[in-house]
């Protein structure tokens, strides 16, 4: 009888430990989130312009870090001769595609938010057309692999 009660008690203690760990994890996450969010909220409400500049600067720095990291990885990696090199026009089309996507999304979001439906819908159509055209131009500028034709061994 004692062994059964002991096993039952151990199972209950294990369940309490697991629930306690989960509660501790949630409370720790909430405290950590509050420790980060509260000073940022205070900064955003007291110094709006400085916070805006800080946020855009941080976002820009993040984009630069990602671009530099990508550039370094591409330069370090061994080049696969089966894959074509990226052409300048392809890279330019990709940059333009990204810029048009971000700018068009921002303009359409502002127009929809302000209730200017008459301007927002044609802008959305033009934006989608520009994205389609730029993506088609990007596809055209990418070189395709040359077709691999195996040698014929006729003499054997």
Buried (B, 14 or more C-beta within 10 A) or exposed (E): EEEEEEEEEEEEEEEEEEEEEEEEEEEEEEEEEEEEEEEEEEBBEEEEEEBEEBEEEEEEEEEEEEEEEEEEEEEEEEEEEEEEEEEEEBEEBBEBBEEBBEEBEEBBEEBBEEEEEEBBEEBBEEBEEBBEEBBEBBEEBEEEEEEEEEEEEEEE
